[in-house]
Amino acid sequence: MKLRSTLTRAFAVLAATTSLVSYAQGQAGDNTIKGDAQAARSKISMCIGCHGIEGYKASFPEIYHVPKIAGQNAEYIVTALKDYASGARTFPSMEAIAQTLSEQDMADLAAYYSSLK
Ligand code: HEC
C-alpha cells in the first residue's frame, strides 16, 4: 500500500515535470511548428505531378521510381524534405522543390501526406 502511493506520487511529479517542459518549449517557440493538413491543400499542387494525387500512382513510373509518400510518417517526410533542402540527400528535382519550402510548408505537407492512407 505504501509503495503504491509512493509510486503514484512519483508518477504525478513526473507528469507535472513533463508538462512543464513542454510548456517551456512552447514558450520558447522553437521546434513547435505544427503541421496543418488543411493548409497543405494549397501546396500539394507542387507534388501531385510526381507523387500522384493519392500517392499511389506516379505520373512517370517509366522514367524514375517515385516513392509513395502518402501514409508515410510525418517526421520522416519532414526529415526527408529538410535533407533534400540542405543537400544531405540529393536528388535534383526534390532538392529544387525542397529549397522553396518553408519549415511550415514542410510540416503542413507532412501532416497532409501522413494523413492519407
Ligand atoms: C519532379 C518530380 C517530383 C516532384 C514535383 C516532387 N517529388 Fe518528391 N520525390 C521525387 C522522386 C523521384 C523522389 C525519390 C528521390 C530519391 O531517390 O531520393 C522523391 C522523394 C520524395 C520524398 C522522400 C520519400 C522517401 O521515401 O524517402 C519525399 C518526402 C518527397 N519526395 C516529398 C515531396 C513533396 C512534399 C513534394 C511537393 C512539395 C514533392 N516531393 C514533389 C519526385 C518528385
Backbone and ligand atoms as CSV (ligand in chain L), in Angstrom:
chain,resi,resn,atom,element,x,y,z
A,1,MET,N,N,0.831,-1.204,0.000
A,1,MET,CA,C,0.000,0.000,0.000
A,1,MET,C,C,0.862,1.250,0.000
A,2,LYS,N,N,1.881,1.219,0.877
A,2,LYS,CA,C,2.732,2.399,0.983
A,2,LYS,C,C,3.513,2.587,-0.333
A,3,LEU,N,N,3.998,1.452,-0.846
A,3,LEU,CA,C,4.773,1.506,-2.087
A,3,LEU,C,C,3.910,2.094,-3.201
A,4,ARG,N,N,2.676,1.635,-3.203
A,4,ARG,CA,C,1.784,2.068,-4.265
A,4,ARG,C,C,1.557,3.588,-4.264
A,5,SER,N,N,1.351,4.139,-3.055
A,5,SER,CA,C,1.092,5.586,-3.025
A,5,SER,C,C,2.369,6.355,-3.356
A,6,THR,N,N,3.502,5.798,-2.997
A,6,THR,CA,C,4.759,6.461,-3.350
A,6,THR,C,C,4.909,6.491,-4.860
A,7,LEU,N,N,4.583,5.362,-5.478
A,7,LEU,CA,C,4.668,5.281,-6.934
A,7,LEU,C,C,3.716,6.276,-7.587
A,8,THR,N,N,2.501,6.325,-7.053
A,8,THR,CA,C,1.511,7.240,-7.609
A,8,THR,C,C,2.025,8.670,-7.550
A,9,ARG,N,N,2.635,9.001,-6.389
A,9,ARG,CA,C,3.156,10.353,-6.237
A,9,ARG,C,C,4.309,10.599,-7.214
A,10,ALA,N,N,5.148,9.586,-7.367
A,10,ALA,CA,C,6.286,9.727,-8.279
A,10,ALA,C,C,5.785,9.992,-9.695
A,11,PHE,N,N,4.737,9.283,-10.083
A,11,PHE,CA,C,4.202,9.478,-11.435
A,11,PHE,C,C,3.583,10.863,-11.589
A,12,ALA,N,N,2.934,11.322,-10.520
A,12,ALA,CA,C,2.318,12.650,-10.583
A,12,ALA,C,C,3.392,13.709,-10.777
A,13,VAL,N,N,4.509,13.563,-10.046
A,13,VAL,CA,C,5.610,14.525,-10.177
A,13,VAL,C,C,6.170,14.471,-11.584
A,14,LEU,N,N,6.329,13.245,-12.082
A,14,LEU,CA,C,6.873,13.059,-13.426
A,14,LEU,C,C,5.973,13.729,-14.468
A,15,ALA,N,N,4.667,13.503,-14.317
A,15,ALA,CA,C,3.720,14.073,-15.279
A,15,ALA,C,C,3.771,15.593,-15.223
A,16,ALA,N,N,3.855,16.141,-14.016
A,16,ALA,CA,C,3.905,17.599,-13.868
A,16,ALA,C,C,5.167,18.141,-14.517
A,17,THR,N,N,6.269,17.439,-14.318
A,17,THR,CA,C,7.538,17.889,-14.889
A,17,THR,C,C,7.457,17.875,-16.414
A,18,THR,N,N,6.897,16.797,-16.949
A,18,THR,CA,C,6.799,16.683,-18.399
A,18,THR,C,C,5.958,17.811,-18.979
A,19,SER,N,N,4.839,18.129,-18.327
A,19,SER,CA,C,4.004,19.181,-18.902
A,19,SER,C,C,4.676,20.543,-18.752
A,20,LEU,N,N,5.475,20.710,-17.685
A,20,LEU,CA,C,6.223,21.964,-17.541
A,20,LEU,C,C,7.229,22.111,-18.663
A,21,VAL,N,N,7.900,21.003,-18.965
A,21,VAL,CA,C,8.906,21.038,-20.018
A,21,VAL,C,C,8.256,21.378,-21.352
A,22,SER,N,N,7.127,20.742,-21.649
A,22,SER,CA,C,6.524,21.041,-22.945
A,22,SER,C,C,5.954,22.466,-22.963
A,23,TYR,N,N,5.549,22.952,-21.782
A,23,TYR,CA,C,5.086,24.340,-21.713
A,23,TYR,C,C,6.260,25.267,-22.030
A,24,ALA,N,N,7.408,24.977,-21.432
A,24,ALA,CA,C,8.587,25.811,-21.645
A,24,ALA,C,C,8.979,25.797,-23.118
A,25,GLN,N,N,8.905,24.621,-23.741
A,25,GLN,CA,C,9.265,24.533,-25.157
A,25,GLN,C,C,8.298,25.355,-25.998
A,26,GLY,N,N,7.025,25.295,-25.616
A,26,GLY,CA,C,6.034,26.074,-26.351
A,26,GLY,C,C,6.331,27.561,-26.238
A,27,GLN,N,N,6.763,27.984,-25.050
A,27,GLN,CA,C,7.089,29.385,-24.837
A,27,GLN,C,C,8.285,29.803,-25.681
A,28,ALA,N,N,9.275,28.908,-25.717
A,28,ALA,CA,C,10.491,29.230,-26.459
A,28,ALA,C,C,10.173,29.341,-27.953
A,29,GLY,N,N,9.161,28.647,-28.380
A,29,GLY,CA,C,8.714,28.797,-29.760
A,29,GLY,C,C,9.514,28.017,-30.780
A,30,ASP,N,N,10.509,27.265,-30.346
A,30,ASP,CA,C,11.263,26.505,-31.343
A,30,ASP,C,C,10.795,25.056,-31.350
A,31,ASN,N,N,11.011,24.417,-32.471
A,31,ASN,CA,C,10.630,23.006,-32.621
A,31,ASN,C,C,9.145,22.763,-32.400
A,32,THR,N,N,8.353,23.808,-32.492
A,32,THR,CA,C,6.944,23.586,-32.225
A,32,THR,C,C,6.092,23.925,-33.447
A,33,ILE,N,N,6.701,23.902,-34.621
A,33,ILE,CA,C,5.927,24.135,-35.832
A,33,ILE,C,C,4.939,22.987,-35.981
A,34,LYS,N,N,3.682,23.341,-36.073
A,34,LYS,CA,C,2.657,22.307,-36.184
A,34,LYS,C,C,2.164,22.220,-37.612
A,35,GLY,N,N,2.115,21.003,-38.111
A,35,GLY,CA,C,1.642,20.811,-39.466
A,35,GLY,C,C,0.131,20.949,-39.542
A,36,ASP,N,N,-0.323,21.575,-40.601
A,36,ASP,CA,C,-1.753,21.761,-40.805
A,36,ASP,C,C,-2.121,21.137,-42.149
A,37,ALA,N,N,-2.783,19.990,-42.082
A,37,ALA,CA,C,-3.099,19.255,-43.308
A,37,ALA,C,C,-4.000,20.077,-44.230
A,38,GLN,N,N,-4.879,20.884,-43.645
A,38,GLN,CA,C,-5.767,21.709,-44.463
A,38,GLN,C,C,-4.969,22.746,-45.248
A,39,ALA,N,N,-4.015,23.381,-44.554
A,39,ALA,CA,C,-3.195,24.407,-45.203
A,39,ALA,C,C,-2.377,23.812,-46.342
A,40,ALA,N,N,-2.093,22.511,-46.245
A,40,ALA,CA,C,-1.268,21.868,-47.276
A,40,ALA,C,C,-2.015,21.757,-48.603
A,41,ARG,N,N,-3.342,21.827,-48.540
A,41,ARG,CA,C,-4.116,21.626,-49.772
A,41,ARG,C,C,-3.772,22.629,-50.865
A,42,SER,N,N,-3.305,23.800,-50.454
A,42,SER,CA,C,-2.926,24.784,-51.474
A,42,SER,C,C,-1.481,24.582,-51.917
A,43,LYS,N,N,-0.780,23.642,-51.295
A,43,LYS,CA,C,0.643,23.454,-51.583
A,43,LYS,C,C,0.939,22.154,-52.323
A,44,ILE,N,N,0.011,21.215,-52.260
A,44,ILE,CA,C,0.307,19.902,-52.843
A,44,ILE,C,C,0.342,19.914,-54.363
A,45,SER,N,N,-0.132,21.020,-54.977
A,45,SER,CA,C,-0.079,21.069,-56.439
A,45,SER,C,C,1.368,20.911,-56.918
A,46,MET,N,N,2.323,21.265,-56.067
A,46,MET,CA,C,3.740,21.129,-56.414
A,46,MET,C,C,4.193,19.673,-56.404
A,47,CYS,N,N,3.440,18.823,-55.755
A,47,CYS,CA,C,3.898,17.441,-55.529
A,47,CYS,C,C,3.106,16.428,-56.334
A,48,ILE,N,N,1.856,16.783,-56.640
A,48,ILE,CA,C,0.939,15.836,-57.252
A,48,ILE,C,C,1.471,15.265,-58.564
A,49,GLY,N,N,2.097,16.135,-59.364
A,49,GLY,CA,C,2.577,15.693,-60.666
A,49,GLY,C,C,3.451,14.464,-60.586
A,50,CYS,N,N,4.259,14.386,-59.580
A,50,CYS,CA,C,5.163,13.242,-59.453
A,50,CYS,C,C,4.671,12.212,-58.442
A,51,HIS,N,N,4.184,12.682,-57.305
A,51,HIS,CA,C,3.822,11.725,-56.263
A,51,HIS,C,C,2.390,11.234,-56.391
A,52,GLY,N,N,1.627,11.810,-57.309
A,52,GLY,CA,C,0.278,11.312,-57.535
A,52,GLY,C,C,-0.700,11.825,-56.509
A,53,ILE,N,N,-1.946,11.942,-56.901
A,53,ILE,CA,C,-2.923,12.541,-56.011
A,53,ILE,C,C,-3.072,11.741,-54.718
A,54,GLU,N,N,-3.202,10.445,-54.836
A,54,GLU,CA,C,-3.306,9.646,-53.626
A,54,GLU,C,C,-1.953,9.064,-53.244
A,55,GLY,N,N,-0.951,9.397,-54.020
A,55,GLY,CA,C,0.376,8.897,-53.699
A,55,GLY,C,C,0.642,7.499,-54.217
A,56,TYR,N,N,-0.339,6.891,-54.815
A,56,TYR,CA,C,-0.133,5.510,-55.273
A,56,TYR,C,C,0.477,5.475,-56.665
A,57,LYS,N,N,-0.028,6.330,-57.528
A,57,LYS,CA,C,0.373,6.244,-58.924
A,57,LYS,C,C,1.265,7.415,-59.296
A,58,ALA,N,N,2.429,7.109,-59.720
A,58,ALA,CA,C,3.334,8.150,-60.173
A,58,ALA,C,C,2.999,8.467,-61.619
A,59,SER,N,N,3.243,9.721,-61.991
A,59,SER,CA,C,2.944,10.104,-63.363
A,59,SER,C,C,3.944,9.505,-64.346
A,60,PHE,N,N,5.155,9.325,-63.861
A,60,PHE,CA,C,6.201,8.873,-64.782
A,60,PHE,C,C,6.902,7.630,-64.251
A,61,PRO,N,N,6.136,6.573,-64.032
A,61,PRO,CA,C,6.797,5.403,-63.440
A,61,PRO,C,C,7.877,4.839,-64.348
A,62,GLU,N,N,7.737,5.125,-65.642
A,62,GLU,CA,C,8.731,4.550,-66.548
A,62,GLU,C,C,10.026,5.364,-66.552
A,63,ILE,N,N,9.983,6.567,-66.027
A,63,ILE,CA,C,11.202,7.382,-66.034
A,63,ILE,C,C,11.999,7.198,-64.753
A,64,TYR,N,N,11.359,7.393,-63.626
A,64,TYR,CA,C,12.056,7.072,-62.390
A,64,TYR,C,C,11.084,6.629,-61.321
A,65,HIS,N,N,11.642,5.951,-60.394
A,65,HIS,CA,C,10.823,5.454,-59.301
A,65,HIS,C,C,10.511,6.607,-58.358
A,66,VAL,N,N,9.243,6.904,-58.205
A,66,VAL,CA,C,8.832,7.948,-57.275
A,66,VAL,C,C,8.276,7.256,-56.031
A,67,PRO,N,N,8.910,7.459,-54.898
A,67,PRO,CA,C,8.429,6.759,-53.704
A,67,PRO,C,C,7.039,7.217,-53.297
A,68,LYS,N,N,6.318,6.314,-52.698
A,68,LYS,CA,C,4.991,6.636,-52.198
A,68,LYS,C,C,5.146,7.412,-50.899
A,69,ILE,N,N,4.612,8.606,-50.849
A,69,ILE,CA,C,4.738,9.367,-49.605
A,69,ILE,C,C,3.416,9.433,-48.840
A,70,ALA,N,N,2.312,9.073,-49.504
A,70,ALA,CA,C,1.030,9.059,-48.798
A,70,ALA,C,C,1.084,8.002,-47.701
A,71,GLY,N,N,0.713,8.401,-46.510
A,71,GLY,CA,C,0.686,7.453,-45.411
A,71,GLY,C,C,2.024,7.300,-44.715
A,72,GLN,N,N,3.046,7.992,-45.239
A,72,GLN,CA,C,4.350,7.976,-44.562
A,72,GLN,C,C,4.232,8.714,-43.233
A,73,ASN,N,N,5.102,8.368,-42.345
A,73,ASN,CA,C,5.204,9.046,-41.067
A,73,ASN,C,C,5.571,10.522,-41.285
A,74,ALA,N,N,4.884,11.427,-40.590
A,74,ALA,CA,C,5.104,12.866,-40.802
A,74,ALA,C,C,6.546,13.292,-40.535
A,75,GLU,N,N,7.124,12.763,-39.481
A,75,GLU,CA,C,8.502,13.137,-39.164
A,75,GLU,C,C,9.461,12.696,-40.252
A,76,TYR,N,N,9.164,11.516,-40.800
A,76,TYR,CA,C,10.021,11.003,-41.867
A,76,TYR,C,C,9.961,11.942,-43.075
A,77,ILE,N,N,8.765,12.414,-43.407
A,77,ILE,CA,C,8.596,13.309,-44.559
A,77,ILE,C,C,9.336,14.622,-44.321
A,78,VAL,N,N,9.167,15.195,-43.137
A,78,VAL,CA,C,9.853,16.466,-42.844
A,78,VAL,C,C,11.363,16.269,-42.913
A,79,THR,N,N,11.845,15.180,-42.330
A,79,THR,CA,C,13.291,14.920,-42.351
A,79,THR,C,C,13.786,14.782,-43.780
A,80,ALA,N,N,13.031,14.052,-44.599
A,80,ALA,CA,C,13.449,13.866,-45.991
A,80,ALA,C,C,13.505,15.218,-46.704
A,81,LEU,N,N,12.477,16.056,-46.495
A,81,LEU,CA,C,12.446,17.360,-47.171
A,81,LEU,C,C,13.595,18.249,-46.699
A,82,LYS,N,N,13.869,18.231,-45.399
A,82,LYS,CA,C,14.979,19.044,-44.883
A,82,LYS,C,C,16.303,18.537,-45.442
A,83,ASP,N,N,16.426,17.227,-45.564
A,83,ASP,CA,C,17.670,16.663,-46.089
A,83,ASP,C,C,17.867,17.040,-47.557
A,84,TYR,N,N,16.792,17.053,-48.316
A,84,TYR,CA,C,16.912,17.488,-49.719
A,84,TYR,C,C,17.282,18.968,-49.753
A,85,ALA,N,N,16.617,19.765,-48.912
A,85,ALA,CA,C,16.870,21.211,-48.922
A,85,ALA,C,C,18.310,21.522,-48.540
A,86,SER,N,N,18.856,20.758,-47.596
A,86,SER,CA,C,20.229,21.043,-47.128
A,86,SER,C,C,21.275,20.382,-48.014
A,87,GLY,N,N,20.826,19.468,-48.865
A,87,GLY,CA,C,21.789,18.763,-49.707
A,87,GLY,C,C,22.321,17.493,-49.063
A,88,ALA,N,N,21.834,17.191,-47.843
A,88,ALA,CA,C,22.261,15.958,-47.179
A,88,ALA,C,C,21.768,14.760,-47.983
A,89,ARG,N,N,20.651,14.935,-48.652
A,89,ARG,CA,C,20.115,13.906,-49.526
A,89,ARG,C,C,20.001,14.547,-50.896
A,90,THR,N,N,20.480,13.878,-51.889
A,90,THR,CA,C,20.497,14.514,-53.198
A,90,THR,C,C,19.586,13.818,-54.198
A,91,PHE,N,N,18.815,14.610,-54.842
A,91,PHE,CA,C,18.020,14.204,-55.993
A,91,PHE,C,C,17.577,15.518,-56.610
A,92,PRO,N,N,18.048,15.819,-57.828
A,92,PRO,CA,C,17.873,17.174,-58.378
A,92,PRO,C,C,16.478,17.768,-58.242
A,93,SER,N,N,15.422,17.065,-58.687
A,93,SER,CA,C,14.115,17.708,-58.654
A,93,SER,C,C,13.629,17.912,-57.219
A,94,MET,N,N,13.888,16.953,-56.350
A,94,MET,CA,C,13.437,17.110,-54.968
A,94,MET,C,C,14.220,18.206,-54.252
A,95,GLU,N,N,15.498,18.344,-54.563
A,95,GLU,CA,C,16.280,19.412,-53.936
A,95,GLU,C,C,15.709,20.769,-54.319
A,96,ALA,N,N,15.429,20.930,-55.618
A,96,ALA,CA,C,14.922,22.216,-56.102
A,96,ALA,C,C,13.608,22.560,-55.423
A,97,ILE,N,N,12.761,21.561,-55.274
A,97,ILE,CA,C,11.460,21.821,-54.654
A,97,ILE,C,C,11.614,22.084,-53.160
A,98,ALA,N,N,12.384,21.254,-52.491
A,98,ALA,CA,C,12.520,21.386,-51.036
A,98,ALA,C,C,13.100,22.746,-50.661
A,99,GLN,N,N,13.985,23.267,-51.518
A,99,GLN,CA,C,14.588,24.566,-51.204
A,99,GLN,C,C,13.576,25.711,-51.247
A,100,THR,N,N,12.462,25.505,-51.929
A,100,THR,CA,C,11.454,26.571,-51.978
A,100,THR,C,C,10.486,26.488,-50.794
A,101,LEU,N,N,10.570,25.420,-50.015
A,101,LEU,CA,C,9.599,25.226,-48.939
A,101,LEU,C,C,10.082,25.822,-47.624
A,102,SER,N,N,9.171,26.456,-46.897
A,102,SER,CA,C,9.491,26.915,-45.545
A,102,SER,C,C,9.295,25.725,-44.608
A,103,GLU,N,N,9.752,25.876,-43.383
A,103,GLU,CA,C,9.556,24.785,-42.421
A,103,GLU,C,C,8.074,24.543,-42.192
A,104,GLN,N,N,7.302,25.634,-42.255
A,104,GLN,CA,C,5.860,25.492,-42.080
A,104,GLN,C,C,5.265,24.698,-43.244
A,105,ASP,N,N,5.727,24.995,-44.476
A,105,ASP,CA,C,5.250,24.251,-45.643
A,105,ASP,C,C,5.544,22.763,-45.462
A,106,MET,N,N,6.766,22.471,-45.028
A,106,MET,CA,C,7.164,21.061,-44.856
A,106,MET,C,C,6.265,20.379,-43.835
A,107,ALA,N,N,6.016,21.075,-42.725
A,107,ALA,CA,C,5.178,20.496,-41.671
A,107,ALA,C,C,3.755,20.283,-42.178
A,108,ASP,N,N,3.238,21.254,-42.946
A,108,ASP,CA,C,1.881,21.131,-43.473
A,108,ASP,C,C,1.784,19.960,-44.452
A,109,LEU,N,N,2.759,19.883,-45.352
A,109,LEU,CA,C,2.758,18.806,-46.345
A,109,LEU,C,C,2.891,17.451,-45.654
A,110,ALA,N,N,3.727,17.395,-44.632
A,110,ALA,CA,C,3.913,16.139,-43.898
A,110,ALA,C,C,2.613,15.740,-43.204
A,111,ALA,N,N,1.927,16.736,-42.639
A,111,ALA,CA,C,0.659,16.445,-41.955
A,111,ALA,C,C,-0.356,15.921,-42.965
A,112,TYR,N,N,-0.356,16.545,-44.132
A,112,TYR,CA,C,-1.310,16.132,-45.165
A,112,TYR,C,C,-1.003,14.710,-45.646
A,113,TYR,N,N,0.232,14.501,-46.094
A,113,TYR,CA,C,0.554,13.188,-46.669
A,113,TYR,C,C,0.481,12.067,-45.637
A,114,SER,N,N,0.859,12.372,-44.393
A,114,SER,CA,C,0.807,11.301,-43.393
A,114,SER,C,C,-0.634,10.951,-43.042
A,115,SER,N,N,-1.562,11.858,-43.343
A,115,SER,CA,C,-2.965,11.576,-43.020
A,115,SER,C,C,-3.637,10.730,-44.102
A,116,LEU,N,N,-2.975,10.580,-45.257
A,116,LEU,CA,C,-3.542,9.763,-46.332
A,116,LEU,C,C,-3.251,8.295,-46.060
A,117,LYS,N,N,-4.064,7.443,-46.631
A,117,LYS,CA,C,-3.822,6.012,-46.431
A,117,LYS,C,C,-3.163,5.422,-47.660
L,1,HEC,C1,C,9.720,16.197,-60.434
L,1,HEC,C2,C,9.046,15.140,-59.725
L,1,HEC,C3,C,8.803,15.360,-58.223
L,1,HEC,C4,C,8.096,16.385,-57.634
L,1,HEC,C5,C,7.412,17.556,-58.325
L,1,HEC,C6,C,8.114,16.114,-56.206
L,1,HEC,N1,N,8.810,14.974,-55.957
L,1,HEC,FE1,FE,9.221,14.204,-54.103
L,1,HEC,N2,N,10.383,12.783,-54.971
L,1,HEC,C7,C,10.561,12.579,-56.330
L,1,HEC,C8,C,11.488,11.483,-56.547
L,1,HEC,C9,C,11.931,10.925,-57.895
L,1,HEC,C10,C,11.895,11.051,-55.260
L,1,HEC,C11,C,12.914,9.959,-54.925
L,1,HEC,C12,C,14.257,10.655,-54.912
L,1,HEC,C13,C,15.344,9.868,-54.256
L,1,HEC,O1,O,15.592,8.749,-54.692
L,1,HEC,O2,O,15.932,10.403,-53.279
L,1,HEC,C14,C,11.173,11.870,-54.291
L,1,HEC,C15,C,11.271,11.743,-52.934
L,1,HEC,C16,C,10.472,12.397,-52.007
L,1,HEC,C17,C,10.464,12.143,-50.588
L,1,HEC,C18,C,11.264,11.086,-49.870
L,1,HEC,C19,C,10.453,9.808,-49.875
L,1,HEC,C20,C,11.148,8.632,-49.263
L,1,HEC,O3,O,10.522,7.561,-49.288
L,1,HEC,O4,O,12.258,8.748,-48.763
L,1,HEC,C21,C,9.564,12.986,-50.037
L,1,HEC,C22,C,9.161,13.079,-48.560
L,1,HEC,C23,C,9.016,13.789,-51.106
L,1,HEC,N3,N,9.603,13.413,-52.295
L,1,HEC,C24,C,8.071,14.778,-50.939
L,1,HEC,C25,C,7.668,15.640,-51.950
L,1,HEC,C26,C,6.788,16.768,-51.722
L,1,HEC,C27,C,6.162,17.130,-50.379
L,1,HEC,C28,C,6.642,17.391,-52.927
L,1,HEC,C29,C,5.873,18.679,-53.209
L,1,HEC,C30,C,6.326,19.847,-52.437
L,1,HEC,C31,C,7.407,16.635,-53.902
L,1,HEC,N4,N,8.013,15.590,-53.266
L,1,HEC,C32,C,7.497,16.919,-55.248
L,1,HEC,C33,C,9.960,13.304,-57.332
L,1,HEC,C34,C,9.245,14.475,-57.142
